[in-house]
Amino acid sequence: KKQEVESALISYIHNKKPAGDLYSVYFADKITKQINGTVKYSYGSNLNEIKKQGLKSLNKYIEQNKLIKGSITLSGIYAALTFHGVKKITLDNWVDIECLDTEYPVISEINIDYEVY
């Protein structure tokens, strides 16, 4: 499959580029990680709303950074999960994903526990 895509892309570029131009085609490698952690929230806060808003915001952050040479960082995850009612966020064994120009980040799984703070 990868070879078919590469051949089609090279053919397309070859037909579109000006004569004499040089080009390179390569596929990026994905860097895959999981997000595991705990969100502690205020007593009396709406847990369902915290989960819904947090996952929506976190997924948006991940999608916006799923680019070649992208990064998924601790500060970005904290920012995505921090809003009214959230008191503390802890991530288990997190190391930032800082991709090279031949890589892109992928989050394969999100496992977040919720506790009253």
Number of C-alpha atoms within 10 A of each C-alpha: 6 7 8 9 11 14 13 11 13 15 11 11 14 14 10 9 11 9 8 6 7 8 9 6 10 7 11 14 14 16 16 12 17 14 16 15 16 15 22 16 22 15 13 8 13 11 17 9 11 20 16 10 15 22 16 13 18 19 15 12 17 20 14 12 18 18 17 17 16 20 22 23 16 15 10 16 20 17 14 19 22 20 14 10 18 21 14 16 16 15 16 11 10 14 12 14 19 15 19 15 12 13 19 22 24 20 17 10 11 14 10 18 12 15 14 15 12
